[in-house]
């Protein structure tokens, strides 16, 4: 079981926090699990949101490609869901939306 979750991503307050959490998440994967991902879906150096966007795009393409063995698809879908949530959190941070403690699934929109 992975300890870095989408709920934990909601606590990130900067892009660098999100990227660090994704790095931690990836470090929890076994080498055999990473090996089940298509080559272009294996996380390399993750430095910033752009690297996460590229990875998210590659994972999404793999999910819809019909080229994966069903046993490998589960790994791709898991990574895709987490990285997609990370990209969403970065977008929220850039828009000034903070996670709400009372309603973690509903970001608070700041007054303007």
C-alpha positions in Angstrom: 0.0 0.0 0.0 1.3 3.4 -0.9 1.6 6.1 1.8 1.5 9.1 -0.5 -2.1 9.5 -1.6 -4.3 12.0 -3.5 -5.5 13.2 -0.1 -2.0 14.1 0.9 -1.5 16.0 -2.4 -4.3 18.4 -1.2 -2.0 19.6 1.6 0.6 20.8 -0.9 0.9 24.6 -1.0 3.4 25.0 -3.9 4.4 23.4 -7.1 7.6 22.2 -5.6 5.7 20.5 -2.7 3.6 18.6 -5.3 6.6 17.6 -7.3 8.3 16.3 -4.1 5.2 14.3 -3.2 5.2 12.7 -6.7 8.8 11.8 -6.3 8.0 10.2 -2.9 5.1 8.4 -4.4 7.2 7.0 -7.3 9.9 5.9 -4.8 7.3 3.7 -3.1 6.9 1.7 -6.4 8.9 -1.5 -6.6 11.3 -1.8 -9.6 9.1 -4.6 -11.0 6.1 -2.4 -10.9 7.9 0.5 -12.7 9.0 -2.1 -15.2 5.4 -3.0 -16.0 4.9 0.6 -17.3 5.5 1.4 -21.0 9.0 3.0 -21.4 7.6 6.5 -22.0 5.4 6.2 -18.9 8.3 5.4 -16.5 8.9 8.5 -14.4 12.4 9.9 -15.0 13.6 13.1 -13.5 10.7 15.0 -12.2 11.8 18.6 -11.7 8.6 20.7 -12.2 5.0 20.8 -13.3 6.0 20.6 -17.0 7.7 17.2 -16.3 4.5 16.1 -14.6 2.3 17.3 -17.5 4.5 15.3 -19.9 4.2 12.2 -17.8 0.5 12.7 -17.4 0.0 13.0 -21.1 2.0 9.8 -21.8 0.1 7.9 -19.1 -3.2 9.0 -20.5 -2.2 8.0 -24.0 -1.2 4.6 -22.7 -4.5 4.1 -20.9 -6.5 4.6 -24.0 -4.2 2.9 -26.5 -5.5 -0.7 -26.3 -1.8 -1.8 -26.6 -1.4 -2.8 -23.0 -1.8 -6.2 -21.4 -4.6 -6.0 -18.8 -2.2 -6.9 -16.0 0.0 -3.9 -17.0 -3.0 -1.6 -17.5 -3.7 -1.6 -13.7 -0.3 -0.1 -13.0 -0.6 2.5 -15.7 -4.1 3.5 -14.5 -2.8 3.8 -10.9 0.1 6.0 -11.9 -2.1 8.0 -14.3 -4.7 8.8 -11.6 -2.1 10.0 -9.1 -0.1 12.1 -11.6 -3.4 13.5 -12.9 -4.3 14.5 -9.4 -0.9 16.1 -8.9 -1.3 18.2 -12.1 -4.8 19.3 -10.9 -3.3 20.4 -7.6 -0.6 22.4 -9.3 -3.4 24.1 -11.4 -5.3 24.8 -8.2 -2.2 26.3 -6.6 -1.6 28.6 -9.6 -5.2 29.7 -9.4 -5.0 30.5 -5.7 -7.3 27.7 -4.7 -6.5 26.2 -1.3 -7.8 22.8 -0.1 -10.5 23.1 2.4 -10.0 21.1 5.6 -13.8 20.7 6.2 -14.4 19.6 2.6 -11.2 18.1 1.2 -12.9 17.3 -2.1 -14.2 20.9 -2.6 -11.5 23.5 -3.0 -12.2 26.9 -1.5 -12.3 29.7 -4.1 -10.8 32.8 -2.8 -12.9 36.0 -2.7 -11.8 38.6 -5.3 
